[in-house]
Amino acid sequence: MAANVRPYVVAASAAGFQVLAADVFGDEDTLLACGRHLLLDYDSRGFSADAVRDCLLPAIEEFGASRLLYGSGFEAQPALIAELASQVDLVGNSAETVAACKDARRFFQACVQHRIPVPETCFDQPPAQSLLGAEVAQWLSKRQGGCGGMHIAPAGLSTAGEENYFQRKVDGQPFSLLFLAYEGGIQPLGFQRQLLSPLDSLPYRYGGLAGPVVLAEAVAKELIRAAGRLAEAFGLRGLNSLDVVVDGEQFWVLEVNPRLSSSLGLYPIEMQAEWLVCHISGQPASFTSSGRIQATANLVFYAPFDIRIPGGFSWPEWTMDKPLTGSAIARNMPLCSIEAEAENAQDAEALARTRMTLLSAMLQPYFNP
């Protein structure tokens, strides 16, 4: 279960599981990979609690599902995770762990305690002098429990609130570390570069991922150390990811995502399947991405215009998360994903962006004004 569940359904199917899937899109690829699919309501805070209670829980019992695995869609409502855990065997982190990780005060205090670099962070408002003139542009407002970059805005366009905090911008590129956490420690699986697809109103909108990437040895070592210390501090279990900004030999930790990460889908399917089994069993994996594997870019293709998906449209083989025929997709909403492989992440991203341009041209005749 996740906002976009396709990567996990594909991995679970490859591992031999029969899957009941639930997400927001109900795309063609997910439907082909699962035994049954549920389309659930979703809002700015994640999955609708009523949809989970009235639709998901009865379906779990009817399908005979023995475990529930979850990705994005619960960060802002850990109480809903606790409710699910009372009804079905929950795999991964507990509601208490998610709540602790997504409590920004607790998270950044833990980072400081373990000497993990983080951006300057304030919970009421940035320092008064920073609100004057051009300095305000150096601050961002973030909402606790947000995901996908939709909750991040320039501080000058936001106000302090119970769920908001402010963070000074830092220079560098965003990356993430995918890792397994278990009772004896953590196992790093790979680093990925995070990509943006900005709009004027959403400058940090999620754009996709490319990886695996190789970071400077010293930086990689310190990030793995940071992930290990945070895993111990919060009691993390299973697949998690650590979001960071890296600038040369410097880095700053932004957050831990204590749930399944879409970066899983960047890796060869046999790795995805084994890592998902390890997520369930709580054991380390027998192999990681430390050996040389081809890089993959996975980009979100946002609709360039309002469109209704025509019957018989010939989707290129490098598209995923394809909407069903007849689906109405509004401009700037996710339409599908585009994948490309190359010798390195930079070339894979470049090829994926070329394919985005091509797909946009292919869809142009179906523009629905």
Disulfide bonds with the S-S distance in Angstrom:
none
